Amino acid sequence: MSGSPRFQIIRDPLWNTIRLDPVAVRIVDTAAFQRLRYIRQLGFAHLVYPGATHTRFDHALGVYHLTVTALRLLEEREPLAPEAREGMDRLPYAALLHDIGHFAFSHALEELEADRLPGDHEAVSARFFRSPELARALEDLGPGAPEEIHDIIRGVSRHPLRGLVSGSLDLDKMEYLRRDARFCGVPYGEVDVDRLLQGLALLPDPDTGRLEVGIQEKALSALESLLFAKYQMFRNVYWHHAVRAATALYKRIVSEAVEMGLLESGELVGPTDEELLYEIRRRAQACDDPLAHRLGNHWIPALRNRRLPKRACELTPPELEGVALPPWVGEDSPERREVEDRLAGELGLGTGEVFIDFPGKSRMMELDLLVRRRGGRVERLRDGGLPGLLDLPAVAEELYRTTRVLRVFTLQPREVAPERVLSLLASRVEDASDPGFKARNTVAKGG
């Protein structure tokens, strides 16, 4: 395109210099990408770590930079197979656009009930790919490029190098751990990125022969650094109790707004952090409903002014040892909301003013990748680990288990006995197993 710069240099506090090629420059200049400047990378972590105001914009640039670097190193190390070279030029743009569909405050809204959302951020990104402006930015890549890039982002592409963008060892993880730790001012996210990049290899699956991104055995110690960094960041930053309290309140605000009809779920796609909160508050204040009044005049100001829900109860992994929790306790579900409102009544609080929080991320420590052993044999690292090596999958599972804490938050200071919380969860499971419960519950809700 005439008038487009040949390349652009961006100074970055993490990677120093990021060089954008002409296609990347055009992508970055679109309104859809510029929107990412106003989506905080870490949601509400800035309420605990004031420096954590970095955005999806800078993170996306960093992932693009690492992808360009990884492709160069792979090509320098050994000739790539023809099927890997074909379409390889689209990988950096998939990396650049991998977060294009994020909701306001990043991942927080993805924890809502499915009927409150139009889809997760990877599915929602399709709306942005239909943008004529973004289509023009990608047109030099040839027919079908937007669809292939979107498939890479969603993890459904069959390209051998798709794992650089979506997989167990994708560059997104390496980037966000380093960047998040830097801006939070914590020492937990130290990942040996250089060693991991040097250790990447394109390997054939021993069972199918299909090529995919894997790692050389000598770089597994760097993979360990990534796992432990992830564990420390989740434990100390992403799932910090105050961050989770703010996230719980924010989710409740949005959920109630959708439930009341203040906004449609489709309207969650597009607004930036501040735009969404402003619009919900504006509509709530114009509504006569008492709940809308609470939402617009109390809950949103409390979130903005860091008057966060308080811990009324906390159950750590050792205290949960041997306790069979229902699967819905980790989800925004009708069952959990029923227990929350029952607790609210017992504690003298209003409906919606108690939050049970048990964060989970099923792919948090996922490991499923090919390893080229020192003798040249290629094996898949799965749940069983690999002989002669640290059992990384088992370590990953244990790290995940020890990171999850069950908390009860309340908008007014209260205390509740752990035994009471577990009793209510257990009784709700027993109610749900009663054949007549579903019918009674449906009638009660007017369904």
N, C-alpha and C positions, 0 to 999 in steps of 0.2 A: 504494500500500500504506500502510495506516495505520501511524503510528509512524516512517516513513522521513523523514529531514530533507529540506527543500525543496532544499537545496544544501549543499555543504561546501567550505570553502576550505583548500587545502593550501599550505604554504610550501615552495618549491623553490629550491635554491641556483642553479639555472640560469635558470629562467623566472620566478622571484620568486613569483608567485601563480598557482595552478592552481585553477580553479573547477569542481567536479564537480556535475553535475545529479543529480536523484534516482535515475535509472536507473544512472548511473555509480557512485553511492554504493553501491547495492545490489550491483553487480558487484564492486566493490572489497572489499566485506564478505564475499564468498564464500570458502570454504576454498581453492578452486582458485586464486583470484587472490592470496590472502594467501601461498600457497606461493611466489610469485615473490619475496617478501622474502628468501628463502633460496637463490636461484639467482643466483650472481654474474654480472653482465653480461659480464665479460671473462674468464671461466674462470680461468686461472692467471696472468693478468697482474699480480695483486697480489704475486706472488713476485718481481717485478722493480720494479714501481711500487707501493709500499705503500698509496697512496691509492686504488687501483683496487678497492675493495671495494663499490662501488655495485652495485645489483641490477637484475634485470629488472623489479622492481616500480616503482622510480622512473622507469626508462626508459619503461615503458608509460604512466605518467601523463603524461610529457612528450610522447609521440606523440599521446595524446588531446588535450592542450592545443593542440598545433600544428594538429591536424585541425580542431578547433573554430574556431581563428583563421583557417585557410585558407578554410573554408566561409563564414565571415562576410565575408571580403574578396572572395571571388568573387561573393557576392550583392550586395555594395555596389557592385561595379564595373559590372555589367550584369545585366539580368534573365536568369535561368537558364531553359533550355528545360524544358518540362514533364517530359520523360523523365529529366532530371537531378534535378529537384525531388522526383520520386516516390521514396521510400525513402532520400532523402538523410539523414534523421535517424538512419539506422543506421550511417553512416560513422564517427562518433566512437567508437562502441562496438566496431566492428571494429578501429579503431586501438588502443583500450584492451586488447583481447583478442588482439592479433596474436601475442603471445609466450606465450600460455597453455599451449602444449604443450611448452615447452622441456625438454630433458633436464637432468640435473645438470651443472653447469659449462658451461652454454649450448651452443655449437656443436661442442664437441670430439668428442662421440660420433657426430655425423653423418658423420664421416670414416671410421667403421668399415665393414667389409664389410656389404653389404646384408642377408646372412643373420644378422647379429648384432643387427639392429635391427628393431623393428616398423614403422618408417617415419621420415621426417624430422619435424621439430617441427611443421610446418604440417599434415601428415597426422595425426600423433598427437593434435593438438588436438581432433579429433573425439571422443575419449574424454571430454574435459572438457566438451564441449558437450552430451554426453548426461547430464551431472550434473543431477539434479532441482533442486538449489539454484541452479545457474546458469540453468536454464530458468525458474525462478520470478523471478529477477532481470530476465529479458528479456521477461516475459509482457506487460508494458504496451506493447511495440512491435508487438504483433499477431501473428497466425498466420504461420508461415514465417520469422519474424525470425532465429531461431538459424541456420537453414540458409543464409539469404542472407548473414548476417554471416560465417559460416564460408567461404562461396564467395568473398567479398571478400578474406578473409585468404589463401586459397589462390591468388588471382589468376585464378579461373575465372568470376567474376561478369561479367555484361554491363552493369553499371551504368556510366554515363558517367564517374562520379567515382571509380571503383575505383582509379585510378592514384595517388590520394592515399595509399592504404594499401599497394598492391603494384604497383610499376612502376619505371621508370628514374629517376623524380624523386619517389619516395615520401618521406613525411615522416619515416619511420623512419630513413633515412640522415642527414637533417639533424639529427635529435635525437641519435642515438648518437655521431656524430662530435663534436659539441659537448660532450656529457656525458662521453664517454670521455676527451677531451683535458683537460677541466677536472679530473677526478678523478685522472688520471695525472700531472697537473702539467706537461704538455708544451704547447708553443705550436703544435702541428701541425694541430689540428682547427678552425681558425678558418674557419667557413663563414658567408657573408653570408646568414643565414637570413631576415632581414627583407626583403632585396631579392628573394630567391627567392619568398617568399610573395606579395610585391607583384606579382611577374612572372607568377604562375600564371594560366592562362586555360583555359576550356573551348572546345576547337577542333574543327572538323569534319575528319575524315580526307579528304584530297583524292581518294582513290581510292574510298572506300566511303560517305563522307558521315556516318559514325558519329561521335558526339561522344566525345572523350576529353580527359584532362588534358594540357595542353601548357604552353609558356612563350612569353613575348613576347621578341622578339629583343633588346630593350634589357636584359634580365636575364641574357643568356648569360654575361656576365663573372662573375656570381655563380655560375653553374653551373660555370665553370672553377674557382672557389674550392673548390667541393665536390669536384671531381675531384682537385685537388692535395692537399686535406686528406685524402682517402681514401688516396691514394698514400702520403703521409707517415705516416699512422697505421698502415697495413699494414706499411710498411717498418720503422718504429721501435717499434711497440707490438705489434700483433696477431701479427706474424711475427718478433718479436725472438727471437734464438736460444734464450734461456733459457725463454721462454714456450713455444716449440715443443718444447723438451726435456721440459718438464713435461707438455705435452699428449701427447707420444709415449708417455711412461711411463704416464700415466693411461689412454690408449687400450689399451695392452698389458694393463694390469691388468684392465680391463673385458672385453676380448676373451678373455683366458685364463679369466676367471671364467665367461663364457657357454660357452666351448668345453668346460670341465671339468664343466659342469652345476651349478656353485655357485649360479647364478641363471638364470632364463629371460629371454629377450630382452624379454618383456612386462613383466617386473619393473623394467625401466629407466624405465618411464613412471610418474612420480609422486614418486619420492624426491627430496629436496633434495640439495644438494652433500654435506653432512656425513652425511646419512642413508645415501646410497649407499656411500660409502667405509667407513663403520662396518659396514654389513651385509655387504659383501664380506669385510672383514677378520674379522668374527665367524665367518662360515661357513668361511672358509679355515683359520682356526686350529682349527676343530673337525674338519677333514678330515686324513686320514693321508697324502694324496698329497704327495710331495716338492715338486712345483710349487706346490701350495696353500700349503705351508710357506713357500716363497720369497715367494709373493705376499703372504701375511698378515703375515709377520714381517720381511720385508726391503723389498719394493717399496713397499708402502703407507706404512710408516714413513719410507722415503727421500723419498717425495713430500711427506708432511706436514712433514718437517724440512728441506726444500729441499736434499736431497742428490741433485741432479738428474743425469741422464746428461750426459756431457761430449762436446764436439765432437772427433771423431776425424778428420774430413775436412769440408771446406766448398768448394763449387764455386759461384762467383758467376755472374751472367748473362754477363759478358764471357768467362769461362772455359768457359761452356756454348755459346758462339756456334758455330753450325754442327754441334753434336752432336745426333744424332737419338736422343732418349730414348724408350723405350717408354711408352705411355700409362699402364700400370699402375704406373709408378714413383711417380706422384702419388696412388696409392690404397692403402688397406689391402687388399692382394690376396695370394692364394697365391703368385704369382710373386715379388712383392717379399719376402714372408716367407722364401721359399726362399733368396734372395740374402742376406738378413740373417743367417739361420742358418749359411749357408756362411761368411760373414765372421766370425761369432762363433767358429766352429771354428778358423779361421785365426789369430784373435787370442787364442785360449786362453780364451774366455768361454763361458758356458752358453747353451743354447737360449733365445731370447727376450731376450737381453741386448744386442742390437744393433738400432738403429732407423734406417732410412733415411727421411728426411723431405724431401719436396718439395711444400710446400703449394700448393694451387691453389684458385681460386674462379672458376668460369667466368663468373659474372655480376658479378664484382667491379667492373668498370668499364663495365658494359653501358650503352649509350646507344641508345635507340630511342624518340624522342618528337617530337611536333609542335611547330613553331616558327612563330609569326606574325611575318612580316617587317615591317619598318617601313612598307612600302607597303600592308600588309593581307593580302598573300598568305600562305597557310598551306602549309608544306612539312614533310616528315618528315626529321628528322636521323637518318641511318643511317650505315653504314660509310663511305660516300663523302664524308661531311661536307656542307657547303652552300657554294655559291660566295660568295666575299667574306667568309667568316667563318673563324676559326681551325678547322682540321680536328680538331674535338674527338674524334670516334671514333678517328682514327689516333693522336692523343695518348694517349687512354685505353688503347689496345692496347699502346703502347710503355711506358707507365707500369706496366702489369700485367706485361709481360715482364721489366722491370728490377727488379721487386720479388721475384721468385721465386729462392730460393737452395736448392741441393741440399746437404743435410747428412747426415752419418752420426754418430749419437750412440751412445755405449757407456756401460754402467753403471760400468765401471772405466776409468780413463784409458788410452787407447790412441791410436795414430796409424795411419792407413792412407793409402796413396798414392792421389791422385785417379785415376790411371791404372788402379789395381787395381779401384776401384769401377766405373768406366766399362766396364772389361773384363768384369767379372762381369755387369753389366746387359746388355751386348751378347751374351755367351755364353748368357745365359738366354733372350734373344730367339731366338738360333739354335737352341737346344734345342727351344723351343716350335714352331718351324717344321718340325721333323722329324716326319713322319707317325706314326712309332712312339712319339714322346715322350708323347703324351697317354695312350695305352694303358698304357705303362710306369708313368707317374706315377699313374694311377688304381689299378693293381694295388698299387703301393708304399704307397698310402694306405689300402688295404683297401676301395676303393669298388666 
